[in-house]
């Protein structure tokens, strides 16, 4: 079993355990046709790990905070944001709503599926984008082991001086 398969199995185990505790069923995984339709609308492919989460685990509803957005909702948000005055970058798919207009996004053009944070409360579009985690796999591992900044048990989110690295590619992708 390779690293990606191990990670997917760990996510599936966590999702099964948390779903039982909530008593709320997760959405079914997406069919291949639904994924293909979403990619056609987006104009780019989902990174393999993100696609596997949607097609093998569930169509959103699991993960940190309120969980991953359903893929259809993520696609709709991407289209709306691309048409907005915020000059949303090409290939950056919002995957989770962290509240207060902050979104976690995946750079679908990045080889590692880099995870970005969009926080428009910082004012300027150039300042709204930062690097959350260098890879989707790393972001998921941080959630699984409780070491990510957004995990209550990590204590990192409590630090008032928590700073993220600005995403320098923003301007070249709008």
C-alpha positions in Angstrom: 0.0 0.0 0.0 1.5 3.3 -1.0 1.5 6.6 1.0 -1.6 8.0 -0.7 -3.5 4.8 -0.2 -2.5 4.8 3.5 -3.6 8.4 3.9 -6.9 7.7 2.2 -7.5 4.7 4.5 -6.7 6.9 7.6 -9.1 9.6 6.3 -11.8 6.9 5.7 -11.3 5.5 9.2 -11.6 9.0 10.8 -14.6 9.8 8.8 -16.4 6.6 9.7 -15.7 7.1 13.4 -16.8 10.7 13.4 -19.9 10.0 11.3 -20.9 7.4 13.9 -20.5 9.9 16.7 -22.6 12.5 14.9 -25.3 10.1 13.9 -25.6 12.0 10.6 -24.8 10.1 7.4 -22.3 11.4 5.0 -23.1 12.1 1.3 -22.3 9.2 -1.0 -19.1 9.4 -2.9 -19.3 10.9 -6.4 -19.6 8.8 -9.4 -16.9 9.1 -12.0 -19.3 10.9 -14.4 -20.0 13.6 -11.7 -16.3 14.2 -11.3 -15.7 14.4 -15.0 -18.6 16.8 -15.4 -17.2 19.1 -12.6 -13.8 19.0 -14.3 -15.3 19.9 -17.6 -17.1 22.9 -16.0 -13.9 24.0 -14.2 -11.7 23.6 -17.2 -9.0 21.7 -15.2 -8.6 18.3 -13.6 -8.8 17.8 -9.8 -5.6 16.7 -8.2 -5.6 12.9 -7.8 -5.8 13.0 -4.0 -8.7 15.5 -4.0 -10.5 13.5 -6.6 -10.1 10.3 -4.5 -11.5 12.1 -1.5 -14.6 12.9 -3.4 -15.0 9.6 -5.3 -13.9 7.2 -2.6 -14.8 8.8 0.8 -17.8 11.1 0.3 -19.0 14.2 -1.6 -17.9 16.6 1.1 -19.2 16.8 4.7 -16.0 15.5 6.4 -12.7 17.1 7.5 -11.8 20.1 9.5 -14.3 22.8 10.6 -17.5 22.2 8.7 -15.8 19.7 6.4 -15.1 19.7 2.7 -17.7 21.4 0.5 -19.7 19.2 -1.8 -17.9 19.3 -5.2 -20.9 20.9 -6.9 -20.9 23.7 -4.4 -17.1 24.1 -4.7 -17.5 24.4 -8.5 -20.3 27.0 -8.2 -18.2 29.0 -5.7 -15.2 28.9 -8.1 -17.3 30.1 -11.0 -18.8 32.9 -8.9 -15.5 34.0 -7.5 -13.9 34.0 -11.0 -16.6 36.4 -12.0 -16.2 38.6 -8.9 -14.2 41.7 -8.4 -11.7 39.8 -6.2 -9.9 38.5 -9.3 -9.9 34.9 -8.2 -6.9 32.9 -9.5 -7.3 30.3 -12.2 -7.2 26.7 -11.0 -7.7 27.5 -7.3 -10.7 25.5 -6.0 -12.3 26.4 -2.7 -12.8 23.2 -0.7 -13.7 24.3 2.8 -15.5 27.2 4.5 -13.7 28.2 7.6 -16.2 30.9 8.5 -16.0 34.7 8.5 -15.5 34.7 4.7 -12.3 32.6 5.0 -11.9 29.7 2.6 -9.4 26.9 2.3 -8.6 26.2 -1.3 -6.5 23.8 -3.3 -4.2 25.0 -6.1 -5.2 22.4 -8.7 -2.3 23.4 -10.9 0.3 22.7 -8.2 2.0 19.3 -8.4 1.5 18.8 -4.6 -2.1 20.3 -4.6 -0.9 23.2 -2.4 -3.4 24.3 0.1 -4.1 28.1 0.2 -6.1 30.2 2.5 -8.3 33.1 1.2 -9.1 35.7 3.8 -10.7 38.8 2.2 -10.9 40.5 5.6 -7.3 41.6 5.1 -8.6 44.1 2.6 -6.5 43.9 -0.6 -6.7 40.9 -3.0 -2.9 40.6 -2.8 -3.0 40.2 0.9 -6.0 37.9 1.0 -4.0 34.9 -0.3 -1.6 32.9 1.8 -0.1 29.4 1.9 -1.7 27.2 4.5 0.2 24.0 3.7 2.5 23.0 0.9 0.4 19.9 0.0 -3.1 18.6 0.3 -1.6 15.4 1.8 0.2 17.5 4.5 -3.0 19.4 5.2 -4.9 16.1 5.7 -2.1 14.7 7.9 -2.2 17.8 10.1 -6.0 17.3 10.5 -5.6 13.6 11.3 -2.9 14.0 13.9 -4.2 17.2 15.4 -1.1 19.3 14.7 -2.6 21.7 12.1 -3.3 25.3 13.2 -7.0 24.8 12.9 -7.1 21.9 15.3 -8.2 22.8 18.8 -5.8 20.3 20.3 -2.7 21.8 18.6 -3.0 25.2 20.4 -1.6 26.9 17.3 -4.9 28.6 16.4 -4.9 30.3 19.8 -1.7 32.2 19.0 -2.6 35.8 18.1 0.6 36.2 16.1 0.1 33.2 13.8 1.2 34.3 10.4 1.0 32.7 7.1 3.3 33.0 4.1 1.8 35.2 1.4 1.1 33.3 -1.8 3.4 35.0 -4.3 1.8 33.3 -7.4 -1.5 35.2 -6.9 -0.8 38.0 -9.5 0.4 35.6 -12.2 -2.8 33.5 -12.0 -5.5 36.1 -12.2 
